């Protein structure tokens, strides 16, 4: 059985993927999410885990927030870490700007999670049409959901996320990249 190993910047990403991946992956693909304590911890861990991992038929996916960095340079740096660690096939995905951008891309999910029935109507407002353009997605989410907290928020919102209707381009790129990666794995 093929195993995807997701190396993540933060624990809230694990919560999201634990809910999302069973809906996305075929039955013959298992997954393991390894959260880290921030971007430095993740980047230190990549070479160690990629070089020493010895579970057969394992493939890696690295997911990290863009934050304020340059997306192209960041992705190139992470890909180079994977190449240097003898795992050039590793899929690298950048969340633009942060995980909450994916939540803001589906205000219907946020509304369902927090019993805010009017919230989905804001999706077509100029501010939320392109959630990846918001450099402060977590702050925007806190304005919409009083007392929003990363871990609890991820736990409540993730089960409601739509695979098709999410307006976050980085969310859609992660899903399409994952499908392409799975197709490459099948032919390898």
ABEGO torsion letter per residue (X at the ends): XBBBBBBBABAAAAAAAAAAAAAABBAABBBBBBBBBEAAAAAAAAAAAAAABABBGBBBBBBBBAEABBAAAAAAAAAAAAAAAGBAABBBBBBOABAAAAAAABAAAAAAAAGBAAAAAAAABAAAABAAABABAAAAAAAABBGBBAAAAAAAAAAABBAAABABAAAAAAAAAAAAAAAAAAAX
